[in-house]
Amino acid sequence: MRLLRYEWSKLARLPALWGFLALCLAFNCLLIGSGDRWRWEWNEAAGITDGLGQRVGREFLDGLGRHSRSDYRDYLLSAAEGMTDIYADYDLKALSGFYNGYVKGSPAAAALMERKYDRLAERVAHLSQAGAAMDWYGGPVTHYVHQFLYGTLMRAVLTEGAVLGMLSMLFLLGYENQQRTAAGVYASRTGRKLCRRKILAGVSWALAAYLLLAAVTLGIFLLFWDWRGVWSGSVSGQFNYVIDLFYPRPFFTWADFTAGGYLAAVVGLGGLLTVVFTLLAAICGTLMQNVYLSALLLALLLCGGTAVQALCAQAGLWMGYALLTFQPVSIWLTVNGWFTELGLNAFVPWQETIGTGLGLAVCGLGTALALRRFGRKDVMT
């Protein structure tokens, strides 16, 4: 524990990391300010519907009708009166056919895609029985606010946490070489085991930094956005939808999520994905023992995987594309649609969760093997 605290202190005394953290929070504040064009509508709708609950029915409509009349109240009342159970007769075959049209050149990928939408049919029936489509969430502005929160704000938080975690890990693993103390420290068996403490310190620091960024950013966001009556609403309400490849579709989720539960799940999975990125940096740092070469290798792995995935799509190698959608960068890119069917970005249900779990397993094993190799190689002076 004493060695672990010593590694944490190295990071705590590094001004650059605190400066980067401050810049991240400042940038997130700017992002929050950029959403003001939707904030007025969201807060106005929240004020008008406060106390009416989330399920739109006769009581909701009567309560909305009793509110003092205004143009915006009339707009909300018209939207509420026009709500129907969109899941009751949703044509899932058209959606399945749209994506199968892309991957039909690869029988294995097409079979996976078809099986995914067969599973989704069960969820659509369940959502119809549960009446999820009749939940208000945030009203007509829901789609824009949801995409702003997750596609812009949470993606920024996740990016910052991952970058901070990777930089911290590379700094710790390259510290002894930078200070020219590697030969003395790693000459003993105890010194070789120090790398384990460094990796543990780097991972815990990355997770703590990510959670701090998420807590402060979301705290500031909620200071200006009124979510008091929203938390219990289903994220699969009909005002929430996704547009992928110019094809709009409802926000199908593989489990029942309220707005509050969905936010907690995204923050939690984002923390695990941050750990994956940090462990990937640990593998590079342990193998290379040079901060700059490790950073170069890490950048090549992250950017190269994305480039290969794009090339597979262009070449029609859809099974290769399907396998590459499990990589961490691909999961990060789809944060605004996590726990949904994700269209062409997923080939199995819960792909972002499975991909993150696989990432933890593979990077954890890779880190263990890298540490084993490091424990056996000669000390370089």
N, C-alpha and C positions, 0 to 999 in steps of 0.2 A: 504493500500500500504506500510505503514511503517513496518508492521509485515511481509509482503512478502519480503521486502528488507532485513529484519533481518534474515529470513530463508535462503535467497540466500547467505548472508554473512557467515553463518555457513559453507556452502559448499565451498565457495570461499577461506575460511581460512583453509581448510582441506588439508594438503600436500599430503595425500595418494591419493586423487582423482586426483590431478594434476600429481602426479607420475604415476598413472595408465594411464592417458590420454597420457602422454609422451611415456610410454612403448607401448601403442597401436599404436601410430604414428611410432615409431621405428620399430615395428613388421610389419606394413603395408609397410614401405620402403623396408624391407627384402622381403616381398611378391612381390613387384613391381620388385625388382631385380631378383627374381626367374623366371620371365617371359621373360628373355632376349633371350631365345632360339627361341622365335617367334617375338621378337621386330625387328630384322634386316629384316626379310621377310616382316613384316607389313610396316615398314617405307620405304623400297625399293619399294614396290608396290605402296605406296602412292606417292612417288616421281615420279615414272614412269607415273602414271595415273593422276597426278595433272593437273587440268584444263580440263579434258575430260568429267566431269560429272559422274553421277552414272548409268544412263541407258545404257546398252550395246547394241549398234546397229552399223550401218555402220560407223557413224562418230567416235564412240568410237574406233572401230577396226582400222580405218584408222589412227587416232591419235596415237594409240598404235604402229601401224606399222611404223610410221615416227620417233618414238623414236630411239635413238642410239642403235644399235644391241648389245645384250648381251645374255648370256645363260638364265638369269632370265627373261629378256624381252620376249624371245622366249617362255619360260614356261608360262608366263602370257598371251601372245597372243594365245597360244594353248588352254589355259583354257577358255579364252573369246570366241574363235571361237566355242568351244564345248558347249556353253550355249544354253539351250532350255527352253521352258515354261514347267517346271516340273509339274505345277498345272493343265495343260490342260487335262491330262489323268491320274491324280493320282488316284490310287486304294485305296480309303478310306475304302472300305469294308474289305480289308485285315487287316488294322490297327484296325478297330472297332472289327473285329472278334478276333484279337489277345488279346485285353484287355477283351472282353466279355467272352473269354475262361477262364479267371481267376475268374470272379465274377458270373458265370452262376449258381452257387449253391445258390445264393440269388436272387430271382426274382426281388425284389425291387431295389437292387443295379444294376442288369443287365438292368432294365428298364431305370434307370438314366443314365447309361453309353451309352446305345443305343440312348437315346434322345440327349445326348451331341454330339455324332458324327453325328446325323442328322443335328443338328445346324451347326456343323463344315463343313458339305458339302456345305452349303451356303457360308461360308467364303472361301472355296477352289475355288469355282466358281468365287467369287469376286476377289480373288488374281490373278486368271488367266486373268480376264478381265482387271485388273489394270496393268498387266505386272510386278508384284512385283518380280517374279522369275528372271527377267532380270536385276535387280539392282546388281551392283558390290559389294557394301558394302566394304569389305576389300580384296576381291579376295579369292584365294584358302586357305589362312590361317585364314579366317573369323571364322570358327567354334572354333578353338583353342583359338583365342584371345577373342571371345565373352564369352566362358566358363571361361576363366581365369579372365576376368573383373567382371563377375557377379557370377560365381560359386566359385571363390576364393576371389577376392578383395572385392566385395560388400558384400559377406556373412560375411567376417571378420569385415567390418565396421558396419554392422547391429548387429552382435554379440557383438561387443565392445560397441556400443551405448545402446543396451538392458541391458547388464551387468552393465554398468556405471549408467544407469537410475535406475535399481533395487537396486543397492547398495546405491545410493544417497537417494532414497526414504526410505529405511530401516534405514539409518543413521538418517534422519530427524525425523522419527516417533519414533525412539527409543532414541532420544537424551535426552529427559527429564528424562527418567528412568535411563539412563547411568550417568547423572549428579546428580541424586537423588533430582530432583526438581519437579517431577511429582505431588506429593501431593499438593504442593503450587500452581503450575500453573493450574492444572485441577480442583481445588476446586471451581472455579468461572465459570459462564456461558461463559464469554469472553474467559477464558482459554480453555474451552472445544472446542470452535469454532476455536482455534488455529490449530487444526488438519487439517481443511480445507485449511488454508494458507500453511501448510506444504505440503499437497498433490499437491496443485497448484504450489508451488515452485519446488517440486520434478519433476513434469511432465514437466514444462517449462525448467528446468535445463537439464533434460534428452534429450529433443528435441533439445535444443541448442548445447549440447555436441555431439549428433549424427550428426547434420548438420555441426558442426565444423570439426569433424572427416572425414565426407564425402567430404567436400570442400577441406581440406588440402590434403587428400589422392588422390582424383581425380586430384587435381591441380598438385601434384608431378607426378602422372601417365602421365598426358598429356604433361608434360615437356619433357618426353622421348619418347612418342609415338605420331606419326604424324597422327592426325585425321582431318586435315584441310578440306579435300575434302570428308569426310566420313559422316558427320552429316546428309546430306539430303537423304542418301541411305536407302532403306527399310530393316528392320531387317528380313524380310521374303524372302530375296534373297536366291537363291539356294545354295550358299556356306555356309549358316548358317543352321545348323541342330542340332537335339537333339538325344542322344542315351539313351534310357530307357529300362531296362531289356534286354539289348543287341539288342534292336530293334531301328534302326535309322529311323528318320522321319523328314520332313522339319520343320522349325520354324514357325508353324501356330500361328498366333495371332488373338485375337478376334476383334481387330480394326487395322487400318492402322497405323503403327508406323515407323517413321524414326529412325535412330540410335540416333540422339539427343533427339527426343521425348521419345524414350524408356528409355534412361538413366534418363531423368528427371522424368518419371513416376515411375521408380524403386526407385529412391532416395525419391520421395514423399511418396510412399506407405511404404517404409522402415521407414520413420519418424512416420507414423501412427502406424505401428507395434511396434515400440519402445515405443510409448505411451501405447499400450496395455500391453506390458510386465511391464511397470512402474506402471500402474494401478493395475495389478495383485499383484505386490509387495505392493502397498498401501493397498489393502484388507488384505493381510497377516499381515502387520505391524500394521494396525489399530485394528485388532482383537486380536493379540497376545501381542502387546506393549512390546515385547522383541526381540531385534535384532537377537539373535542366534536362538530362536525358530521360528521366522518369516522366517529367511533364510532357516531353515530346512523344514518348511511347503512349502515354495515356490519351493525349489528343488524337493520335493516329488510330487508336482502338475505338474511341468514341465517334469520331468523324468518319473513319473508314467503314465502320459497320453501317452507319446511316447511308453512306454513298453506295455501298454494295446492295443494300436493300432497295434503293431507288433504281439501280441498274437492273436488278432482278425483275422489278415491275416493268421496266421499259422493254426488257428482253422476253417478257412473258414467262419467266421462270417462277411461277407463282408458289410452288412448294418451297423453294428457297426463300422467297419473300415471306411466306407464312412463318417459317422458322425464325427469320430475322425480326419479326414483330415482337418476339419475346425479349429482345435485348433492352437494356435499361433506357437508352435514349428514345427508343420507339415508345416505351411505356410513358416516359416523361412527356412526349409530344401529345399524348392523348389524355392528359389530365382533366380536360374539360368534359370528358365523356366517360370517366372511370365508372365501373360497375354497370355499364350498359353494353349492348351488343357491339358497339364500336365500328360497325360497317366493315370496310375493307381493312381496317387496322387490327382486327381480331378474327381468329379462326376457331376459337373454342370459347365457351362461356367462362366468365370470370378471368379473362386472359391477363389483365393487368395484375390481378392478385397472384395467379399462378406464375406469371413471369417474374414478379418480384420475389416470390418464394424460391423459384429456380435460381434467380440471381444471387440471393443470399446463400443458397447451398453451393453453387459453383464458385462464387467468389470466396466463400468461407473455406472451401476445400483448396482453392488456389492459394489462398493466404497461408494455410497450413503447410502446403507443399513448398511454397517459397521460403517460409521460415525454416523448414527442414533443410532445404538446399543451402540457405545462408549459414545454418549452424555447422555445416560440414566443409564449406569452402575456405580457402586460405585468406588470411587478413591481408588486404592491399594497403600498402603504405604510400 
